[in-house]
Amino acid sequence: MKNDFLYIEISNRLGELIKKQVLKPGDRLPSVRNLCQEYGISMNTAKRIFLELEAQSLIESLPQSGYYVCQQPTRRLPLPDISNPSGRVSNKEPEELISRVYANIGNTALTRFSVGVPANELLPLAKLSKELINATRNLTDGGTAYETLQGNEKLRRAIAARSIYWGGNLQHDDLITTAGGMNALSFCIMALAKPGDTIAIESPCYPGTLQLAKSLGLKVLELPTHPTTGIEISALKKVVGKIDLCLLVPNFNTPLGSYMPEENKQAIVELLARHKVPLIEDDIYGDLYFSGHRPGCCKAFDKEGMVLWCSSVSKTLAPGYRVGWVAPGKFKDKILKLKLVHAISAPAITQEAVANFLTSGHYENHLRKFRRILHNNYQQYAACIAAYFPEGTKTSRPQGGLSIWVELDKEINTTELFDLAMKQKISIAPGRMFSLQDQFENCMRLSIGLSWSEDIKRNLKLLGNLAKQIKASR
C-alpha cells in the first residue's frame, strides 16, 4: 500500500480508538520508533500520522516526553495552516503598521496582548533589585568601569554551566556577552553577511528580525513553517544553494510557538554545514518549556563551528537589563571586533546582577513558577478563543514561549481588528507584521505573558466579538 494511503489508514485507526476512548485522555501513545516497528512504516510516515492526529486536536506532544491523548475538557480548535510564502525574496516591510503597534509598548492603560514580554508582576523584581545593589558593591569602581571585551566572566561561566541542560557543553571562553538578544543577532548578521546577501528565515517571523535584516541590506527569503514543528526541511533543501546564511528560532518561536524536533535540528545543522551556510540560532525562548525537559539546541549538533547560538534574559527575567550573549563558534574573532567598534563593553552592573542571580539558584526557582503560569495562561487563552471567537478560528499549540498565533476567517482583516480593539484599549499584533510578503492578513499574535485575570478573560471575549462584527459586516 502506498505511504499516502497507509498514513491515512493508521491515523484514522488511532483516531477511532481515541474517539471511542479505548485510548483515554492523558494516555501516552507509542513513540515514533515504536509506531515504525509495529506497522512497518518509515519515520516520516509515522511523523505524518502524529501531525495529522494533532491537527485534529486528538493528541498533543510534550517536548522530550512524547505524544499523549488530549485531556483538555474544552473544545480544541484546529491548527493553523502550514505557511506558504511565495519562495521569492521580498522587502515589503509593513513599517507603518509596526510603528503603530509598537508606539504603545509602554502604555500601561492598554491590555497589551501585542507585547511579547513577561508582565512585571511575574518577574522577581525584589530579588533582582538586591542583586543590583550587591553588584554595585562588589564591582570595581561600583560598576562604572568597562567590562572586558568578551564580557563578565562570572556571567559567561554561569551560562556555560547551564548549557549542559541542552547538550551544549560550552566553556566560558566560547561566549561573548551583548546588550540583549537583538544586539547578539545584529553582531552575527554583520559578521556573516554583506548588503545584497540572502538570509533564510521562518515565516511568520518576529518583526524585529525582519527589520534588522532589511536595515542591513539583506534579501529575506521566507520558508514554509509548520505551526508545531517549525520550518519545512524540504523547503530549506530546495534553496540552500541560493542562501548566504540562515536564522532560525527552533525552540518556541514567536509568533507560532513551534518546537523543532531534535532530529530536525540535527538534519538542518548537517545540511547547512555541507553547503557552508552559517546558522544563527536564536534560543531566547528555550528556557520557557511548559513540560518535560529543557529542549536541545542546534548548537549541540555543531561540529564545524558554523552555528552561532544567541540568547538573553529578556524573555525570562529582565527585559530592560539588556543582558544577552552569543556562542559564535568559528566566528568569535569577527564578533569581538564588531563589539569593540560598536559597543566596547556591555553594561557591567546588570551583567554582574544577572550572573549572581543565575548562580544563586534563584533563576531556576523563578523559571519553575514562571513556566507553570505561562502554561496555565495558554490553556486559559485557548479555552476563551474556542468559546468566544468566530467559527473557523484556528490556533497554534505552543509547547513553550510567550505567544499564541490565531488564524481567523479570511474575511477578517486583523489590521482592521487592531483599530477597533484600540478603541477598547486592547492592543494586538496583526499578522501582517510578521512577514515581508502579503500574507497573514487574517492572523494575529497574542502574548500569554500577562497575569491571568477576569479582565484578561473579558478582553479576550471582547476581542472575539469584535472579530465577529467584522465578519458579519462583510
N, C-alpha and C positions, 0 to 999 in steps of 0.2 A: 504494500500500500504506500502511496506517495506520502512524503512527510507532511504536506499541507493537510491532507485528509486525516492522517494519523494524529496530528496535534489537536485537531478539532474534535475527533472522536474521544481522545483521552480527556481533554478539558471538559467536554460535555459529561463524560462519565463521572469525573470527580465533582463537577458542579452538581449533578443529581444527588450524589452522596451527601453533599453539604446541605442542599435544599431539603432533603428528607431527614436531615440531622443524624444520619449514620455517622458522619463526621460532625462533631458538635462544636459550638463556639469555643474558641480557645485551644482546640486540638491542634497539635503540630502535624504538619504534612510531611511526607517523605522528603529528604533532601534532593537536590537536583541530581546528584550522583546516584542515589538510590532509585529515583524515577527512571534514570537511564538504564540501570541494570534490570529493573522489574519489567520494563516494556521493550527493551532492546532498541532504544532510541538514542539520538545524538544529544550532546549537551545543549546545542542551540534549540533543538526541538523541545527539550524539557523546559528550557527558559521561556520559550514562547507559550507553553502551557500555563506556567505560573503567571506570566504577564497577562494572558487572556483572563484567567480567573480573578486576578487583581483588578483588571479593568471592569469586571462585572461586580466589583465590590463584595466578592465572596471570600477572599483571603487578603491578608496583609503580611508584609515582610518586616521583620525586625533585624536591624543590622547585626551581622555576625551571629545570628541566632537561628534564622530560618523562616519558613512560611507557616502562618497559622490561620485557622478559620476565624473570620471576623467575629468579634464578640461585642461590638458596639450595638446597643439597643436601638439607636436612632438610624434613620434611613441614610445610607451612604450613597453619595452622588457618583456618577461615572467620572473616570479620569479625563482630563483634557486631552485633546488630540496631540500626537507627536508633531512638533513644529515642522514646518515645511518652507523654510526660506528659499529664495529663488536660486541660490547657488552662485549668484553673481555678486561681485563686490559692490557695495553701496555706501553712500555717505550722507543719507538724508536724515540728519540728526534733528529730532523734534525739539530744538533749542527753546522755543517759546513756551512749550508745554512744560519742559523740565524746569525752566525758570519759575513758572507759576507755582508748580508743586513745591519746589524747594524753598521758595520765598517764605513758606510757613513752617520751616523746620524747627524754629524755636518758639512758635506761637502756642503757649500752653492753654489758650482759650479754646483750642480745637481738640477734637478727638483725632489724634494723628495716626490713623491707620496707614498713612503714607510713609512713615519714618521707620526704617529698619534697624532700630537700636533698642536696647532694653530701657524700660521706664526707670527713672531714678530710684523709685521705691523698691525696685527689685535688685538693686546693687548694694553692696556692703559699704555704704558711704562712711560710716563712723570708723570702721577698721581701716579704710583707705586713708582717712584724714590722719589717723595715728601714725600710719606708715610714712606719710608725707613729713610729719613733724620729726620722726626718727631719722628720715633721710637727710633732712636739713641739719640735724645734729651730728650725724656720723660722717657726712661727706666733707672732703677738703674744702675749706672756704665756704661752708654752708651750702654747697651745691652750685656756687657761682662760677666755678672753673669749668673749662671744657672737659668733656669726657675724651677718652682715647678714640681715635678714628673708628675702630671696629666696634666700639660701644662698651657699655658697662659689663665688666667681666662676670660679676655675680649674676646678672640677668642672663647672660649668654650661657652660663653654666646651668642655671635653673631650666632654661628652655631645652638645652641639650639633654638634661636628665629626663625631662618629660617626653622626649622623642622616642623613648623605649616603648611607650604605650602604643605607638603606631608603626613600630618596626624601623624607625629612622636610624637609631644608633649613632646620633650626631655627637661631635665633640664641640666644646665651646669655641674652638678656633675655626669651626666651619661656619659660624654665624656672624652676621653684621646687623646691628640694630639700626632702626629707621624711625622717622617721625610718623608712625602709624602705618597701616597696611597699604594705603594708596601710595604713600611715599616709596614703599618697597617695590610695588608694581611699577611705579614710574622709573625707578633706577633700573629695574630689569629690562623694561622695554627700550629705554635709551641705550643700554649696554648692548642689546642684541640686534637692534633694527635701525634703519635709516629711513627718512621720508621716501614714500613710494613702495616700501616693502609691504607684504601681505601678512596679516595676523588672522589666524582661525580662532573663533570663539564659539561658545554655546549660543543658542537662540531659543528663548529670550535670554538677555544678558543684563547685568547690572548697569544702569545708565552711566555711572561714573567711569566704568571701564571703557564704554563706548566713547565717551567724551575725551578720555585720556588718549586713547588710540588715535582718534581724529586730530586732537591737538598736536600730536607728534608727527602728523603727516602720513600715518599708516592707512593702507587699504584694509577694510574689515570684511572678512568672509565669515558669514554666519552659518553654523552647522545645524542640521536637524537634531532635535534633542527630545528624548523620551521623558515624560514627567516623573517617572520613577527611577530610571537607570542612567539618565544623563545622555551625553552625545551618542549618536549612532556611529559605531566604529566603521561600518561600511561606507558611510559618507566621508569620514576622515580619510579612509584609504583612497578614495577617488580623487582627492585634492592634495594629498600630502606632498606630491612633487611640485605643487604650484604655490606653496606657502613658505614663509621665511621663519615664522615662529608660531607658537600655539599658546593660548592662555585659557586654562580651564579651572573650574571650581568643582572638584569631584565629590566633595562632601557637603550635602545640604545647601546647594547653591541658592542664591536669590535670583529670580522670584519663585522658582519651582519647588525648591527643597529636595531636589533629586539626590539620590545616593548611588554613585557609580560602584558596581560590584568590584571586588578585588581583582578578579581575573580580567575585567575590562581595563582596570588601571594598568596592570602589567602589560597587557596587549598594546595599549596606547604608548606606553613608555618604550617598548621594544620597537614598535612601528616607527615612531618619531626618531629614535636613535639610529635606525637603519638608514634613514634619509637625512640624518644630521640636522634635524629640526629641533631647536631648543623648546622645552616646555616650561612655561611659567605656571606654577601650581599655587592657586590662592586657596589656602586652607583656613580661612578666617572663621568658618563655622564648625570646624572639625570637632571641637570640644562640646558642641551642643547636641549630641545624640540623645534621643528620647529613651532608648532601651538598649540592652545588650552591652557591647563594649565599644571603646573608642575605635572608630573605623581607621583603617590603614590609609596611607598616602601614596601617591605616585612616586614620591621621593624614595620610598622604601625599595623600589624596584630599579633605581637608577644606578647603573654600573659604569656609565660613561661620564658622569658629572654634567649631564645635559638637562637635568631638572632643577629649576630654581624654586625652592619651596618658600612661600611667603605666608606670614600670618601676623596677628596682633591681638591685643586685648580689647579692641574697640567694640566688639560684639558680645563680649563675655563679662567684662569687668569695669572698664573706664573709658568710654568713647573720647572724652575730652583730654585724656592724658597724652594721646598721640604716641603710644609706645607700640612699635612694630619691629619686625625683623625679617631677614631673608637668609636662607642657606643656599648660596649661589653656585655651589659646585665648582666647575672649572672656570667660571666667570667671576671669581672672587676679586681678582685684581681690578677688573673693569668696574665692578660695583664700588670698590673702595675709592677709585679715582673720581667717580661721579659724586660720591658722598663728600669727598674733600672739596670739590668745586661748588656743589650746590647746597651743602649744609654744614660742613666742617664737623659738627657734633650734633647728636640728638640730645634732647633735654635731660640733664643729669639727674635732677631731683625725681622726676616721675619714673625714670628708669630704675633708680635705686628703690623707690617705693614699691614698684611692681615686683622687683626682684625679691624684696623682703616678703611680700605677700605670697609669692609663689613658693618660697622655701619654708614658710611658717606652717603650712598645712591649711591656712585659711582658704586658699583658692579651691582646693578640692571640695571642702565643705560647702563653699558657696555654689560651686558647679552642681553638686548633687541636688541641692534645693532648687536652683535655677532651672535645671533640666526638667524636674518634676512639674514646675509651674508652667513652663513652655508647652510640655506635652498636654497638660490639662487644658491650657488655653486653646491649643489646636483642636482638641476634642470638642470644646465648647463652641468654637467658631464653626467647625464642621456641622455641628448639630443645628446651630442658628441658620446657617446658609441653607441647609437642607429644608428647614422649616419655613423660612421666610422669603427666599429668593425665587425668581420666576422659574417656571418649568423649562427644562432644557439646560439648566445650570450644571456645570462640571467643576470639580475642584481637584487640585493636586493633593497627594497624601504624603506630606513631608515626614521623614523619619528623624528629623532634627532641624536645627536652624531657627530662623526668626520670622518666616513668612509662609503664607498660603496663597496659591495662584488660583484665581477664579475665572473661568471661561463662561461667558454669558451667551445668550442667543445672538446670532449675527446681526439682528436688528438693533441691538443695544450698544450704542457708542459710549465707551467709558470716559471719554473726554467730556462729553455732554453730562454724563453722570457725575463727574468731578465738579462741574459748575453748579449743578443742582445741590450736591451734597455740601459744598462750601457755604451755601446759604443757610444750611442747618448746622454749621460749624463742625462739619465732618470732612476730613481730608483723606483722599485715597491716592494711590499711584496708578494712573491709567496705563494699560498695557502697551500703548504706542511708545512709551518712554524706553521700553526695554529692547528696542530694535532700531536699526538704521533703515529698515525696509518698511513698506506699507503693510504691516501685519499687526495682529494682536489688538486691533481697534475695539474688539468686544471683550477684552480681558482686563484684569486688574490684579495688583498685588496688595494684600492686606498684611500689615505687621501683626504678629502674635506676641510681640514683646511688651504689651501693655498689661497692667494689672487688671485681671478679670473682675467685673463688677456688673451690677444691674444696668448701669449707664452704658457700658460697652454692649451688653445684650440688646438694650433698647436702640442703640445707634446702628447695630447690625440689622435689626428689624426694619428700621427707617431706611437704611441703605437698600435693602431688598425691595421695599415698597416703592422707592424712587426708580429702581430699575424696572419694576412692573409698570410704572407710569410711562416711562419712555417706550416700552414695548407696546403698551396699549395705544399710544399716540400714533404709531406707525400705520 
